[in-house]
Amino acid sequence: MKILFLTHLKDDAQAVNDIINDSLLHGLRENHGVDVVDYPGAWYMYKDEINKRSFDISKLWGSGFTYYDNLANYNSVDRTDIKKKIESNFFDYIIYGSFTRSNIFFEQSLKSKSKIILIDGEDNINLHFNKNEKIIFFKRELIETKSNVFPINVTIPKRKIINEINLNPKNILAPLIPHRYKTYIYKKENDYYNMWKDSLFGVTYVHGGWWEAVRYYEMLMNGCIPLILDIKNCPDKTLTKLPKEKLVKIFEDFSWILSQENPFRIYKKKFLNFERISSYLYHLFKKKYDSKKLLEEFPEVNNYRKDLLEHTKKYLTTEHIADYVIKTSEKFYSR
């Protein structure tokens, strides 16, 4: 199977990396090797090319953690004569990794016999896509129902997932708090991962009106349970690969641990309310837990962590999402 993966990179690109684009490209390369041609080359995902360019990966979104060093042999991919190959129907699939940012060669792609896949991983719920309903489209933050539009999630490389949970973590709640930037102290990927490994739970919430966040997956792949505020209100077609029902139950059963924390430390202003402040004051002089005592009284927490880790290995990998996109597209185009 020959696949052309057209990335969002272009001369006026405001951001180098795009997580949905990058995670899907990685999964396709893992599943199909050099038969997947990324063009223009997503050089920031190739460790050898980053070294060659002496590029500072901290300039990438998320400091380049999780995704930047997973591909190798940048020059082993044949990126020559792309336009000509499209016109001669060389590719079975042409995938636009971020159609809203770049639609290079789209006119030629429409005239070819290749199957076209459009991806939108933007931070919004708007459907920015070609109106041709004969073309399949994958949308992050999907809330609408359309016959040619399907949901897509963030995913993570399989090799980054731990084998087993840390049975004796020191933190009940992870010290990194979303959008509390003074807690973003981790300069090395391993230090960042170790923080999640050493924590039972991590608090996180919807920011800017969209649900998706890479940190859910980075928590899960390191054996930390995400406590996602308002997860029960997540739309059905969003975060479809996450075990939402289980995460809802966990939040309902264990969100009380947030009452042990100063609410001014863990909530942004929009989530800070009288109820949460009162709950903290009420629990101020009540029994306090450390991670060891909590696990002794609630051993099911480690069972949840193990179950969630297995779910991550099975459903939240880049290989899985790449397989899902190709199989869904095959079924769509065979109608």
N, C-alpha and C positions, 0 to 999 in steps of 0.2 A: 504494500500500500504506500503510495507516494503522497505526502502531505506537505503543502506549503503553508507555513505559519507566518502571517504578516504581522509584525509587531507594531506597537504604537510609536516607535522611535522615528523622529523626523527632525529636521533642522530647528524648528521652532518649538520643540517639545518642552513644556514647563517642568516636567518631572521625568527622571530617567527610568525608574522602575514602576511597575504597576502589578499589584499582587495577583489579581485574577489572571492576567496575561501570563505572568511568570510561573505561577503554579501549574497552569494548564500546559504551558510549553514544556516545563520540566517533566510532567507526567507523560506527555506524548513522546518525548525523547527517551524516557525510561522504557516505554512500551514498544516503540518502533525504531529506535536508534537513529542513524543518520538519514533514514528515509524521510525524516521530518526536517525540512529546511526552514530555518528561521531567517527572515529577511525584513528589513536590514538586520544584521546579526545582533542578537541580544547579548552584546559583549560583556555586560556587567554581571552576567550569570556564569561566566566561564572563569574559573580560578586562574588559568594560565593567561588569559587575556587581561584580567585585572592586574596581574603582576607585570605583564608586559607594558601596560599603560601607566603603571605606578599610580593607579587610581585609589583615592581614599574612600573606602566603602562606607565610612561614617556619613558621607554625603548622601547616601541612598536613604529612601524612606525606611524607617525602622532600623537605621544604622546598618542595613544590609543583613541583619540577623535572619537565619533560617533558610534563605533562598540564594544568596549571592555566590556560594562556592560549590554548587552541586553539579555543574556541567564542566566538561573538559574537552580539550582538542578543538578549539574554536575553528581552526582552519581546515578541519576534516570535513566540514560541511560545504557542499558545492552550491555557492550562491550566485553563480554566473547565469546570464541570459534568462533572468526570471520572466520578464515580459514575453519573450519568445516562447518559453516553455508553457506559459499560461495559454497563449494563443494556439499552441499545438496540442493542447489537452494532455500535457505530460502528467499533471497532478490529479489524483483521485479526489482529494479534498483541498479546498482553499479556505483556511481559517483566518479570520480577522480577529486578532487577540484583543483589540480594543477599538471597535469599529467607530466609536464616537470620537476617537483621537486621530485615527488615520484610516483612510479608505483607498490607499494607493492601489492602482491597477484594478479598481472596482469595475470600470467599464469593460475592460478586457475579460475579467472574471465572469461577468454576466453573459458574455458572448461565448464563453467556453463550455465544454461539457462537464467540467469539474463540479462537484457538489460544494456549495458555499455554506460556511458556518460563520455567523456573526456573534461576537461576544461583547457584552457591555458590563463592565465591572465597576461602574461609577458609583459615587456616594450619593445616589438619589433614587427615587422610585419612578422617574420618568422613562418612558419607552422611546428612546432615540433610535429608531431603526428604519431601514428601507421598508416601504409599504408593500413590497412584493411578498405576499403570503406563501409563495412557493419556496421561499428561502427560510431556513431554520435560524432561530435566534435564541441565545442563552443570556438571561438577564439576572444579575445580582439584585437583591432588594425587590424581588418580583411580588406584585400584589394583584395584578390583573390576570385574567384567563383568556388566552388566545391560542388558537390551534397550532401556531407555529412558534410559540414562545415558551421556553422552558427555564426552570431555575438553575442557578449555578452558585457554588459555594467556594470560599477559600479552602484550600487544602494544604497539607505540608508533606515534605519528602519523607518517605518511609524510613530512611536511614537516620533521621533525626529523632525518631520516637524511641523512648527508653524501653528496655525489655521488661523491667519490673518496677513497681512503685517503691519509693523509700518508705519503709515501714516505721521509721522513727523520725519524722520531720520535726523541726524545732518550732515552726510557726503554725499557729492556728490560721491566721490570716496573713497572706503574702504582704510584704512591706511595700510593693509597688502598687500605687493607687492611680487608676486611669486619669490622665489630665491633671494630676498633681505633679507638675514637672520637676519639683525638687526631689521627688522619689525616683526619678529616672536617672539613676546613678551608675548604671551598668554599661561599661565600655566594651566588655568582651562578651561574646556569645555564651561561652561556658558559664561565666558568672551569672549571666541573666537566666540561663536554664537552671542553674543550681538553686537560684532563689525560688523558682517554681517547685522544683523537686523537694525543697525543704519546707514546703507549705501545704497544709491540708486544703485550704480554700483560697480563692482569689476573688476579690470583688470587681465587678465590671458592670457597665451600663451603656445604654443607647446614647450615642453622641451625635448631635447634628441632625437627628431624625432618621438615621439609618441603623440597621441592626448588626450588620457584619463587622467583625473585628478579628484581626489576626491573633490577638492575645488569647481568645477562647481556645484556639487550637494549640498555641504554645503552652498554655496551662495544661490542657488535656494530654499532650504528648509527653509531658513531664510528670504526670501523676497528680496534678493539682485540680481540684474541682472548681469550675467557675460558678460563682454566685451571680447570676445575671439578673439585675433588677428588672422587674416587669416582664420577665421571659414568657409568662403566661399570655401576654398580649401580642406576641410575635405573630405576624401573618403566616398563614399555612404554607405559602409558596416561598417563604424566606427562611434561610438557615435549614433547608430541608434535610441535609445530611447529619445535622446535630441530633442527638437523642433528646429532643425537646421535652417530651413527657417526663422522662427521668429527671432532667434538670429542673423542671417545674416542681416535682415532688421534693427533690433535695432542697431547693430554695425554701419551700414551705416548711420543711422539717428543721432546717438548720440556719435560716437567716437570722435567728435570734442571736447568733454569735456576733453579729454586727453591733448589737447593743453593748458589747464589751468594749467597743472602740469609740473613741471620741468622734462624734458625727461630723465635727468641723474638719477632721482629718481625712475622712473617707468619702464624703459627699461633696459634689459641686453644689453651688447655690441652688440650682434648679431642683435638686433632689433633697435638699435640706428642708425639713418641715418640723412642725411642732411635735408631731407624734414621735419622730426619730430622736429629737432632743430629749423629750420626756422619757422615752424608753431608756436612753442612756443614763439619765439621772436616777431613774427607778432602779436600774441594775448596778449603780455605782458602788453600793455597799453590799450587794448580794454576792453569792458564790462566784469566784472567778476560776476559770479553767486555764490550764496550760495544755499543750498538744498531747502530752502523755495521759493526763487525767481525762481529757475528752475522749481519747481512743479507748480507754479502759471502760468508760461509761457508755460510749456509743461505738462499739466495734463495727457496726454496719458502715461506718464512714470509709474504712479501708476496703470493704467489699464494694462500695460504690466506686471508689478510686480504681480498683482492679477492673470492674465491669466497663467503666468509661475508657480505660486504657485499651481494652480489647476492642471496643467499638472504634476507637481512633485508628487502631492498626488495620481494621477491616474496611472502614467507610470514609476516613478523613485523609487519605493519602492522595498525593498528586496522581499516582497511577490509577487510582479508582476513579477520580473525576475525569481523567482523560479517556478511560474506558467507557464511562457513562456518556460522555459527549459524542464519541464515535458511534456507539451502539444506538443511542437515541437518534442520531442523525441518519444512520443506515435505515432504521425503521421508518423515519419520517420520509425519506426519499424513495422508499420502496412502496409507498402507498399507491 
